[in-house]
Amino acid sequence: MNMSMKKNRSFSSSRIALLALGISALTACSSQGGKMGDDEFTVQEVTSTSSNQVTKYPATIKGLQDIEIRPQVSGFIVKLCVDEGATVHKGQALFQIDPTQYQAAFDQAKAGVESAKANLKTVSETEVNKKMLHEQKIISDFEYQTAVNNLLTAKASLAQAEASYTAAKQNLGFCTVTSPSDGVIGTFPYRIGALVSPSVADPLTTVSQIGDMYVYFSLTEKELLNLTKAGGTLKEQLEKMPEVQLELSDGSVYAEKGKIDAVSGVIDQETGSVSMRAIFPNKQNILRSGGMANIIFPYTMENVLLVPQSATVDIQDKKFVYVLQPDSTVKYTEIQISNLNDGKNYIVLDGLKSGDKIAVEGVTRLSDGMKITPITPAQREAKYQQALKDQREGNLATAFN
């Protein structure tokens, strides 16, 4: 390899190394919000705008209906047909109460009906026969009337026997406790062998309808007025309210959005709050009745001043920005901010006015009264892109100007 080739290769390697170093330096400068010139700093005008914010309210999750399951007959539990937490359908068997005495009562009532029917048939035929004899003046009026009365008594006995049969059949049916609706089963305070009755203190269990879920939370009277002061009927106001989200107990946000569908008509005198209800779909059965969560309520703040968080300097729990003055110097200015923020911008309550221009990049290198050359974010981006282009094309002499 001759000396000329070695020199060319050495020059190429040096050029590549220098180019890589230049790109690295430029990238680092950009990532730190740096300036493209020694005294150039990006400034941005502060203008009134709207800000989308959210507020969280503690909430309680409830099924559309939590139905207490209570026995309608007394007896010992002989079978648990489902387990706690099971998903059940309307009419599905949940518990079996010992049916022995109720089966006996049913059989007896059924036999009573058959006996009453047979007696009625006999008495009815007797009444027909004596009616013919009475018409032929063979028997007296009294004897015929007795036959008629016996017929009426037999009919009443049959009706009574059928009523007893119906009651016995119903009681026998009550020995199998079924679910009154689709839902999810709660806990079982009573197990196999427990004696239960309609008067027990605790229900056998609870069936919660969880296809959709109600979420209850409260707003202050002032907050409610802000939401409903536009006027119109309550139904129209509810339809205009934004969709809400649900923050679960583990901090995750529930995938489905909910809709506020009811507002209490009474303000709690002790707390000054109004109870509200939102409804959420629960197709995956993630939400369970009795759970705790936070309602995430979105709202929009109008005519607010926003500043990028990266444009502020923190000193002793106070926020400061550098405000551009007419003579191109910057003034170290304290601002008051709201405790609400979106993670990127602060809402300014005091210290700035619409039209002020503040430095938004490289603020850690600024000082009060320092003179700068202000450039817009668009100009800074154009300079950055041009520098990248110069480096790609090998114009290293101009890449860092």
C-alpha positions in Angstrom: 0.0 0.0 0.0 1.5 3.3 -1.0 1.7 6.4 1.1 -1.0 8.2 -1.0 -3.6 5.5 -0.3 -2.7 5.6 3.4 -3.1 9.4 3.6 -6.5 9.2 1.8 -7.7 6.5 4.1 -6.5 8.4 7.1 -8.2 11.5 5.9 -11.5 9.6 5.3 -11.4 8.1 8.8 -10.8 11.4 10.4 -13.6 13.0 8.4 -16.0 10.2 9.5 -14.9 10.5 13.1 -15.4 14.3 13.0 -18.8 13.9 11.3 -19.9 11.5 14.0 -18.6 13.8 16.7 -20.4 16.7 15.2 -23.7 14.9 14.9 -23.4 13.7 18.5 -22.7 17.2 19.7 -25.6 18.6 17.7 -28.0 16.0 19.0 -26.9 16.6 22.6 -27.3 20.3 22.2 -30.8 19.9 20.7 -31.9 17.4 23.4 -30.9 19.9 26.1 -33.0 22.6 24.5 -29.8 24.3 23.5 -29.2 27.4 21.3 -28.0 27.4 17.8 -25.8 30.4 18.3 -23.9 31.8 21.3 -26.6 34.2 22.3 -29.6 32.8 20.5 -32.4 31.5 22.7 -35.9 30.3 21.6 -38.7 32.5 22.9 -42.4 31.9 22.7 -45.4 34.3 23.1 -47.8 33.5 25.9 -51.4 33.6 24.7 -54.8 32.9 26.2 -56.1 29.5 25.3 -58.2 26.6 26.6 -56.9 23.7 28.7 -58.3 20.3 29.0 -58.1 19.1 32.6 -59.5 16.3 34.7 -60.7 16.0 38.3 -60.9 12.8 40.3 -63.7 12.0 42.7 -63.9 9.0 45.0 -66.6 6.6 43.8 -68.4 3.4 44.8 -69.3 0.7 42.3 -72.7 -1.0 42.5 -74.5 -3.5 40.3 -77.6 -2.3 38.5 -79.4 -4.4 41.2 -78.1 -6.2 44.2 -80.8 -8.8 45.1 -80.8 -10.4 48.5 -81.7 -14.1 48.2 -83.8 -15.2 51.2 -85.5 -18.6 51.8 -89.3 -18.7 51.7 -89.6 -21.9 53.6 -87.8 -23.3 56.7 -85.5 -26.2 56.7 -81.9 -27.5 56.6 -79.7 -26.7 53.6 -78.9 -30.0 51.9 -77.1 -28.8 48.8 -75.2 -25.8 47.4 -75.8 -25.7 43.7 -73.2 -23.0 42.8 -70.1 -21.6 44.4 -69.4 -18.1 45.7 -68.5 -15.6 42.9 -70.2 -17.8 40.2 -71.9 -16.2 37.3 -75.5 -17.4 37.2 -78.6 -17.0 35.0 -82.2 -16.3 35.8 -83.9 -19.4 37.2 -80.7 -21.3 37.9 -80.7 -23.3 41.2 -78.6 -21.9 44.0 -79.5 -23.8 47.1 -81.5 -26.9 48.0 -83.5 -27.0 51.3 -84.6 -30.4 52.7 -87.9 -31.1 50.9 -89.0 -34.1 52.9 -91.8 -32.5 54.9 -92.9 -30.4 51.9 -93.0 -33.4 49.6 -95.2 -35.1 52.1 -97.5 -32.1 52.4 -97.6 -31.9 48.6 -98.5 -35.6 48.3 -101.2 -35.2 50.9 -102.7 -32.2 49.2 -102.7 -33.9 45.9 -104.6 -36.9 47.4 -107.0 -34.5 49.0 -107.8 -33.0 45.6 -108.5 -36.4 44.1 -110.7 -37.3 47.1 -112.6 -34.0 46.8 -113.1 -34.6 43.0 -114.5 -38.1 43.7 -116.8 -36.8 46.4 -118.0 -34.0 44.1 -118.8 -36.5 41.3 -120.9 -38.6 43.7 -122.8 -35.7 45.2 -123.4 -34.2 41.8 -124.9 -37.4 40.5 -127.0 -37.7 43.6 -128.3 -34.1 43.1 -129.3 -34.9 39.5 -131.1 -38.0 40.6 -133.0 -36.3 43.4 -133.9 -33.5 41.1 -135.8 -35.9 38.9 -137.5 -37.5 41.9 -138.4 -34.0 43.2 -140.0 -33.0 39.9 -142.1 -36.2 40.1 -143.2 -35.4 43.6 -141.6 -38.5 44.9 -139.3 -36.7 47.5 -139.9 -33.7 49.5 -138.5 -30.2 49.0 -136.4 -30.6 52.1 -134.7 -33.8 50.8 -133.9 -32.2 47.4 -132.6 -29.0 49.0 -130.3 -31.2 51.2 -128.9 -32.7 48.0 -128.3 -29.3 46.6 -126.5 -28.2 49.7 -124.4 -31.3 49.7 -123.3 -30.4 46.1 -122.4 -26.9 47.1 -120.4 -28.2 50.1 -118.6 -30.7 47.8 -117.6 -27.9 45.4 -116.3 -25.8 48.2 -114.3 -28.8 49.6 -112.7 -29.3 46.1 -111.8 -25.6 45.9 -110.3 -25.8 49.4 -108.4 -29.0 48.5 -107.0 -27.3 45.3 -105.9 -24.3 47.2 -104.0 -26.5 49.7 -102.5 -28.4 46.8 -101.3 -25.1 45.2 -99.7 -23.9 48.5 -98.1 -27.3 49.0 -96.7 -27.3 45.4 -95.4 -23.8 45.9 -93.7 -24.6 49.2 -92.1 -27.7 47.6 -90.8 -25.5 44.8 -89.4 -23.1 47.3 -87.1 -25.8 48.6 -85.0 -25.1 45.5 -83.9 -21.5 45.8 -83.3 -20.1 42.3 -81.7 -16.9 41.0 -84.2 -14.2 40.2 -81.9 -12.6 37.5 -78.7 -13.0 35.7 -75.7 -11.9 37.8 -72.8 -12.8 40.0 -73.2 -14.7 43.4 -71.9 -13.1 46.6 -70.7 -14.8 49.7 -72.5 -17.7 51.6 -73.1 -17.1 55.3 -74.9 -20.4 55.5 -73.6 -23.8 54.4 -74.9 -27.4 54.2 -76.6 -28.4 57.4 -77.5 -24.9 58.4 -81.1 -24.3 59.5 -82.6 -21.4 57.6 -86.0 -19.7 57.5 -87.7 -16.6 56.1 -86.9 -14.8 59.3 -83.1 -15.3 59.3 -81.0 -12.1 59.9 -78.7 -12.5 56.9 -79.7 -13.5 53.4 -78.5 -16.7 51.9 -76.4 -14.7 49.4 -76.7 -11.8 47.0 -77.0 -11.8 43.3 -75.6 -8.7 41.6 -76.5 -7.7 38.1 -73.2 -6.7 36.6 -73.8 -6.5 32.8 -73.7 -2.8 33.3 -72.5 -1.1 36.5 -73.5 2.0 38.4 -70.8 4.2 39.8 -71.8 6.7 42.5 -69.8 9.8 43.3 -70.4 13.3 44.6 -69.9 16.9 43.4 -70.1 20.0 45.3 -73.1 22.3 44.7 -70.8 24.9 43.0 -69.3 22.3 40.7 -72.8 21.0 39.8 -74.0 24.6 39.0 -71.0 25.1 36.7 -72.1 22.0 34.8 -75.8 22.7 34.6 -76.0 26.5 34.4 -76.5 26.4 30.7 -80.2 25.7 31.3 -82.5 23.2 29.7 -84.2 20.1 31.2 -82.2 17.8 33.4 -82.3 15.2 30.6 -80.7 17.6 28.2 -78.1 18.7 30.7 -77.1 15.0 31.4 -76.8 14.4 27.7 -74.4 17.3 27.3 -72.1 16.1 30.2 -68.9 14.6 28.9 -68.1 10.9 29.1 -66.2 9.9 32.3 -63.5 7.4 33.0 -62.9 5.1 35.9 -59.6 4.7 37.8 -59.5 1.3 39.4 -58.1 0.5 42.8 -54.8 -0.7 41.3 -54.3 2.7 39.6 -55.2 1.5 36.1 -57.8 3.2 34.0 -60.8 1.1 33.0 -61.0 0.6 29.3 -64.7 1.5 28.8 -66.0 5.0 29.2 -69.1 5.8 31.2 -72.0 8.2 30.9 -73.6 10.2 33.7 -77.2 9.3 33.8 -78.6 10.6 37.1 -78.2 13.4 39.5 -79.8 13.5 43.0 -82.4 16.1 43.4 -81.4 16.8 47.0 -78.2 18.5 48.3 -76.7 17.0 51.4 -77.0 19.7 54.1 -74.0 18.4 56.0 -71.5 18.1 53.2 -73.0 20.5 50.6 -72.6 17.8 48.0 -74.8 16.2 45.4 -74.8 12.5 44.6 -74.4 11.6 40.9 -74.5 8.3 39.1 -72.6 7.1 36.0 -73.2 3.9 34.2 -70.4 1.8 32.7 -70.5 -1.3 30.5 -69.1 -4.4 32.1 -68.9 -7.0 29.4 -65.8 -8.6 30.8 -67.1 -8.7 34.4 -64.1 -6.7 35.6 -66.1 -4.4 37.8 -67.6 -5.9 40.9 -70.4 -4.5 43.1 -69.1 -2.9 46.3 -65.7 -2.0 44.8 -64.0 1.4 45.2 -62.6 3.6 42.4 -62.1 7.2 41.3 -64.3 8.9 38.7 -62.1 10.8 36.2 -64.2 13.8 35.2 -62.9 15.9 32.2 -63.5 19.6 31.8 -62.2 22.5 29.9 -60.7 25.7 31.4 -61.2 28.7 29.1 -58.9 31.8 28.7 -55.9 30.5 30.6 -52.2 31.1 30.1 -50.1 28.0 29.6 -46.3 27.8 29.8 -44.1 24.8 29.1 -42.8 23.2 32.2 -39.4 23.1 30.6 -39.4 27.0 30.5 -39.6 27.3 34.3 -36.9 27.4 37.0 -37.6 26.0 40.5 -36.1 27.8 43.5 -37.4 27.1 47.0 -40.8 25.8 45.8 -41.3 28.9 43.6 -41.6 29.0 39.9 -39.7 31.5 37.7 -39.5 32.3 34.0 -37.4 34.6 31.9 -39.5 37.3 30.2 -38.1 39.0 27.1 -37.9 42.8 27.5 -38.1 45.4 24.6 -34.3 45.8 24.7 -33.8 42.0 24.1 -32.8 41.4 27.7 -34.6 38.8 29.9 -36.2 39.5 33.3 -36.3 36.9 36.0 -40.0 36.8 36.9 -41.8 34.8 39.5 -45.2 33.2 38.4 -48.0 31.6 40.3 -49.3 28.4 38.9 -52.4 26.2 39.4 -52.0 22.8 41.1 -53.6 21.3 38.0 -51.3 20.4 35.0 -51.2 18.0 32.2 -47.6 16.9 32.7 -46.3 19.2 30.0 -47.6 22.7 30.7 -48.4 24.8 33.8 -51.5 27.0 34.1 -50.3 30.5 35.1 -52.5 32.3 37.6 -50.4 35.4 38.1 -47.0 36.9 37.0 -47.6 36.9 33.2 -50.1 38.4 30.8 -51.2 37.5 27.3 -48.6 38.7 24.8 -45.6 38.3 27.0 -42.7 36.4 25.5 -40.7 34.0 27.5 -37.6 31.9 26.9 -38.6 28.3 26.5 -35.3 26.5 26.0 -31.9 26.8 27.5 -33.2 28.6 30.6 -30.6 27.1 32.9 -27.9 29.2 31.1 -29.8 32.5 31.4 -29.5 35.1 34.1 -31.5 38.2 35.1 -30.7 41.1 32.7 -28.8 39.0 30.2 -29.1 40.2 26.6 -30.1 37.6 24.0 -30.9 37.2 20.4 -34.5 35.8 20.4 -35.5 33.3 17.8 -38.9 31.6 17.3 -39.3 27.8 17.7 -39.7 27.6 13.9 -36.4 29.4 13.3 -34.7 27.2 15.8 -36.0 24.1 14.0 -35.0 25.4 10.6 -31.4 26.1 11.9 -31.3 22.6 13.4 -32.4 20.9 10.2 -30.0 23.0 8.1 -27.1 21.9 10.4 -28.1 18.3 10.0 -28.1 18.7 6.2 -24.7 20.4 6.2 -23.3 17.5 8.2 -24.8 14.9 6.0 -23.4 16.7 3.0 -20.0 17.1 4.6 -20.2 20.9 5.0 -18.5 20.8 8.4 -17.3 24.4 8.0 -20.9 25.6 8.2 -22.5 22.8 10.2 -21.9 24.5 13.5 -22.2 28.1 12.6 
